[in-house]
Amino acid sequence: MDSLDLADVGGSLRGDGQAFARIVGRHQPQITARMWRFTHDRNRLEELVQEVFVECYVNLRSFKATGPFSHWLNAIATRVGYRYWKRQKQRASRTINLQDWDLPVLARQEQPDPQRVGEALHALLARLPARDRLVLTLMYLEELSVAKVAEQTGWSLTMVKVQAHRARKKLRALLEKSGLADLLKDMEQSS
Amino acid sequence: MNEHELLAKLAGAARRDLPPDIDVCQRVLQDIAFLRPRRAFDPVLGYFALAACLAAAVTVALAVGSWLRMQDPLLVLANSVTTVI
């Protein structure tokens, strides 16, 4: 795939629109999956995926081919998603409405419905500031290592570790504030 | 279970939550039709620009220093005395 990407990057820089169309076609599923972590709204999802590829095209000359093209593209996607979160006004309420998505029920189920859990987790993380949300999303949902998160965000390794620690603390405070501390205790006892 | 384990458990299930099938290819091609890739930042050009800025700053500092020396009241008095003499 790397050689195909390299050939199509060269073609795109020479003005071949079809070469860039092939890049979009090849990487669209992966970028769509990444942007799904940033929004669960279909229209916004399309806009964000589109924004990622336009930004990729505009910055194509800065791709140095020192690593895989997909890593470079994912870093752009992360940047676009983070910008989107920062643009959004943080919800006034920092508490979780349990009745909306039954977090305790989902957390106790052996095999919960992925879509419902996805929405619940999205809503839960949306209560955190953008930086905390980003680091937890990349580490838990995308399963990236600290080094990979640092590469994608442009932060240092120490910064990523500190940010993740702070984000988890804020999440615990949020769960406690929302009356979900009992959930953690119950699960601790049952495990 | 702490918040790390809760997150890990929920995230494990949420990873199977797949996005809708979308295709933005045509829209992207329309967007980039009138765009051109930006020139990449050239570090050599950057070093030259930095050196030029530093040289300009030194020149301005020297010029201001000379001008201030010329405005020195003692120097002006000495010049006047020399002229009278």
HADDOCK unambig.tbl for C-alpha pairs under 7 A between the chains (distance, minus, plus):
assign (segid A and resid 21 and name CA) (segid B and resid 25 and name CA) 6.36 0.50 0.50
assign (segid A and resid 21 and name CA) (segid B and resid 29 and name CA) 7.00 0.50 0.50
assign (segid A and resid 24 and name CA) (segid B and resid 25 and name CA) 6.15 0.50 0.50
assign (segid A and resid 25 and name CA) (segid B and resid 25 and name CA) 6.81 0.50 0.50
assign (segid A and resid 32 and name CA) (segid B and resid 19 and name CA) 6.87 0.50 0.50
assign (segid A and resid 33 and name CA) (segid B and resid 19 and name CA) 5.92 0.50 0.50
assign (segid A and resid 36 and name CA) (segid B and resid 19 and name CA) 5.89 0.50 0.50
assign (segid A and resid 46 and name CA) (segid B and resid 22 and name CA) 6.98 0.50 0.50
assign (segid A and resid 46 and name CA) (segid B and resid 24 and name CA) 6.69 0.50 0.50
assign (segid A and resid 50 and name CA) (segid B and resid 24 and name CA) 6.10 0.50 0.50
assign (segid A and resid 50 and name CA) (segid B and resid 28 and name CA) 5.80 0.50 0.50
assign (segid A and resid 53 and name CA) (segid B and resid 28 and name CA) 6.76 0.50 0.50
assign (segid A and resid 54 and name CA) (segid B and resid 28 and name CA) 6.35 0.50 0.50
assign (segid A and resid 54 and name CA) (segid B and resid 32 and name CA) 6.51 0.50 0.50
assign (segid A and resid 57 and name CA) (segid B and resid 37 and name CA) 5.97 0.50 0.50
assign (segid A and resid 58 and name CA) (segid B and resid 36 and name CA) 6.35 0.50 0.50
assign (segid A and resid 58 and name CA) (segid B and resid 37 and name CA) 4.13 0.50 0.50
assign (segid A and resid 58 and name CA) (segid B and resid 38 and name CA) 5.48 0.50 0.50
assign (segid A and resid 59 and name CA) (segid B and resid 37 and name CA) 5.79 0.50 0.50
assign (segid A and resid 59 and name CA) (segid B and resid 38 and name CA) 5.80 0.50 0.50
assign (segid A and resid 60 and name CA) (segid B and resid 37 and name CA) 5.93 0.50 0.50
assign (segid A and resid 61 and name CA) (segid B and resid 37 and name CA) 6.47 0.50 0.50
assign (segid A and resid 61 and name CA) (segid B and resid 38 and name CA) 6.72 0.50 0.50
assign (segid A and resid 61 and name CA) (segid B and resid 39 and name CA) 6.29 0.50 0.50
assign (segid A and resid 61 and name CA) (segid B and resid 40 and name CA) 5.30 0.50 0.50
assign (segid A and resid 62 and name CA) (segid B and resid 40 and name CA) 4.98 0.50 0.50
assign (segid A and resid 107 and name CA) (segid B and resid 10 and name CA) 6.65 0.50 0.50
assign (segid A and resid 112 and name CA) (segid B and resid 13 and name CA) 6.77 0.50 0.50
assign (segid A and resid 114 and name CA) (segid B and resid 13 and name CA) 5.17 0.50 0.50
assign (segid A and resid 114 and name CA) (segid B and resid 14 and name CA) 4.95 0.50 0.50
assign (segid A and resid 114 and name CA) (segid B and resid 16 and name CA) 5.55 0.50 0.50
assign (segid A and resid 114 and name CA) (segid B and resid 17 and name CA) 4.83 0.50 0.50
assign (segid A and resid 115 and name CA) (segid B and resid 14 and name CA) 6.72 0.50 0.50
assign (segid A and resid 115 and name CA) (segid B and resid 17 and name CA) 4.89 0.50 0.50
assign (segid A and resid 117 and name CA) (segid B and resid 10 and name CA) 6.38 0.50 0.50
assign (segid A and resid 117 and name CA) (segid B and resid 13 and name CA) 6.53 0.50 0.50
assign (segid A and resid 117 and name CA) (segid B and resid 14 and name CA) 5.37 0.50 0.50
assign (segid A and resid 118 and name CA) (segid B and resid 14 and name CA) 4.31 0.50 0.50
assign (segid A and resid 118 and name CA) (segid B and resid 17 and name CA) 5.93 0.50 0.50
assign (segid A and resid 121 and name CA) (segid B and resid 10 and name CA) 6.95 0.50 0.50
assign (segid A and resid 140 and name CA) (segid B and resid 7 and name CA) 6.98 0.50 0.50
assign (segid A and resid 140 and name CA) (segid B and resid 8 and name CA) 6.08 0.50 0.50
assign (segid A and resid 140 and name CA) (segid B and resid 11 and name CA) 5.89 0.50 0.50
assign (segid A and resid 141 and name CA) (segid B and resid 11 and name CA) 5.18 0.50 0.50
assign (segid A and resid 141 and name CA) (segid B and resid 15 and name CA) 6.19 0.50 0.50
assign (segid A and resid 168 and name CA) (segid B and resid 3 and name CA) 6.67 0.50 0.50
assign (segid A and resid 168 and name CA) (segid B and resid 4 and name CA) 6.98 0.50 0.50
assign (segid A and resid 172 and name CA) (segid B and resid 3 and name CA) 5.99 0.50 0.50
assign (segid A and resid 184 and name CA) (segid B and resid 1 and name CA) 5.66 0.50 0.50
assign (segid A and resid 184 and name CA) (segid B and resid 2 and name CA) 6.10 0.50 0.50
assign (segid A and resid 185 and name CA) (segid B and resid 1 and name CA) 6.93 0.50 0.50
assign (segid A and resid 187 and name CA) (segid B and resid 1 and name CA) 5.54 0.50 0.50
assign (segid A and resid 188 and name CA) (segid B and resid 1 and name CA) 4.17 0.50 0.50
